[in-house]
């Protein structure tokens, strides 16, 4: 890590519109300013919606590692501006959305701020965050525990499928989900 930069993990999800294109474009948008540098991206996974209204389309989820000179709150504001660029609305908690970007960890910062709790308060329970993160960084830890081990015991792990990127039209994969090996 370069001096003056802090490493952060961001989780991205989309279950409306051209989900895969949205995630790809969002990665580029998130690292567009010089204050944010891309370190790596995970493979994309397809998941059932966790929480929120019933009957939502499946999500595509991924994780990205960045380093940034922004403060945690500035990074959150930047993430929200990227969500807005992709027409994110916040009408229903955990409802369908074109793009969701969460700050999962920010260096070794911990915060109980209700606007930005770090580490993300539910990340350790969500395979849709943990599993792609473990693919990106097999030795990553969260709260002193292996991200891969946390993913393996998360309630939503059985519903996760690798996404091959084909057939994603208007959020409906014609042939997109691939079974895990």
Secondary structure, 3 states (H helix, E strand, C coil): CCCCCEEEEEEEEECCCCHHHHHHHHHHHHCCCCCEEEEEECCCEEECCCCCCCCCCCEEEEEEEEEECCCHHHHHHHHHHHHHHCCCCCCCCCCCCCCEEEEEEECCCCEECCCCEECCCCHHHCHHHHHHHHHHCCCCEECCEEHHHHHHHCCCHHHCEEECCCCEECCEECCCEECCC
